[in-house]
Amino acid sequence: MDVMKNEKIRKGDASLGVLYDSGKVRRRREWRGFKDTLYDFGQWLKLWGIMINVSLGRGFFKGLFRYRWMVNYLAVPHMIDKFTIGQRDEALRITHTAIGYVVKDVALTIKRCLRADSRSGNDVKFSDRCVLVDENAMTSFLMGFPDLIALQREVPTMFSANLINQDSAVHYIDVAQTFGIPGDVCPMPETEAGISIEDDFVVAGKCAVQVNTTCDGSMMGNGIIAKRLEKQYHIPTFQMAAPLRHRSEDVQTYAAEEIKAAIAFIEEHTGARWNWDAYFAAAKRVNNTTRNRLEWLDINSTPYPQFVGAVFSLYNDTNYMGNCGRSPEFPLIDEKIMKLVRRGYEKKSMLCREYRHRCLVWGVQPQYVIDMLYWMMECWGVVPLTDMLSMVIEREIAEEDTPENREQAYYDMAYLSENMIMRNHTHGGYEVLVDQLWEYCEKMNADMVMMWEHISCKALTAMHGQFEEQARARGIRLVWVSHDLCDPRIYSRQAIRDQFNRYMRTVMREEPVDPSLEVLPDDEAW
Amino acid sequence: MIRILIVTAVVIAVLFALLFCIYFFNLDMKFIVNVVAPLFEKHYDNRKNDQYV
């Protein structure tokens, strides 16, 4: 593609490498010019407001002293600094609006976890309204239970703790391996298994629903977790198995039956009854989310993409999986983001100093832990248009309450579940993993693919050769970047970046846009 | 009345300057990761958890 230069002169820091030293956090915050720095300062104050509000919740201090993962949350602003590097104008505001709401949502989850936890808040009545749900579950089967709470206790314990501190999982991985779990499985479910072995999950909920998403490693972890839940804490656990070949017509009835069985299980154990009004109201909100996300992707297909990066993915993740139409607040945030995206597009705002390549990010990604996607833009002018985890639900579901749609609803909930984040591309054969990638490349006018190669993920390794062969045939630049997800001891941040640097220098023969970012001393940073 | 307004304005200005310094020099995060977190980590390391598979 032709290089596009940003005509607008960037205010504030020009070389972003000055923000890094060998400490655990940034040397200082970025100077973005008066207006944008003041905006960022305001968001920082707001963030501390959210954090103080969480600390006032029932059981917070007991939880802080009881659970190792809790201390990470004191450093949430550091995560925001990672995700806003180099941003100005609309891009800065879009990121803050989206990640601000993700933080609020996770803060609410922490508050609820500690309130319901028998060791901290010990609010038994509240705990009885909670259903424990996997971090990797689409919570569609709770869309018709307005009085129940989907408690995704793995989100604050494992997933978002790792967004803040890259070392947050290390202790639990070691615990799991001490008990004989091999070191070459995915460190994400291994961490979850380690947390359960260490007894560091909150103990709450009337019952639990586990899913077979996203992979075999996840199922391994679930077995260990379910055993402790059922045998020690007497929390009955339902296993919901979504079909792997989710594009085949002949598995859909089975998938819908699984949803029905999960709903019956929840009704039996909580005493709550399914509410169709609540379901269809949630379905309308899910459709609203889908329409908005597709419009953002359409805009990202143009020369002026607006909403990109790890936050794009994180926002979709939270909106679809954790929320799944149940919260009336998300459509309002969607609306705010949409206004900013449209404004940025109309103004032809650019996200960084120059665009050299339009890139699709594919594979199992660790980009939440490091600021890789923003770094790619700033250091090399490579724009990450979208990523595999954001390419989820593609069609709208039935939203009118009719007798036919009540039956269709089970199929729709199954569809949402089968097409959850990551799973819809890592399961279902090469059509969804390989073929669809090229379709998206064409649609989004991408000339480059950054392939995350998660060395412990067995699901994608088998396809390596197909990706290489087909990318070559299509003339698409394919950059392989290996990593080991949340275990930074295997691939450090610089080891990850070096793979990209090497490709850009030796294959593309390019020089960095900002050379101060090529090598950073942040391997020990949170 | 004017004196109250002046005092309020000065207090707000000082508070703003103080918070802005904490923000800009990342003092909040430096304090948490270098002082608070190590203390908690020591505490967690000294706890005995009921490890079980």
Interface residues (C-beta under 8 A of the other chain):
Chain A: G23 K24 V25 R26 R27 R28 R29 W31 T37 F41 W44 L45 W48 L64 F65 R68 V71 L74 A75 P77 H78 D81 V175 F179 I197 E198 D199 D200 I224 K227 R228 Q232 W526
Chain B: L19 F20 Y23 F24 F25 N26 D28 M29 K30 I32 V33 N34 V36 A37 F40 E41 H43 Y44 N49 D50 Q51 Y52 V53
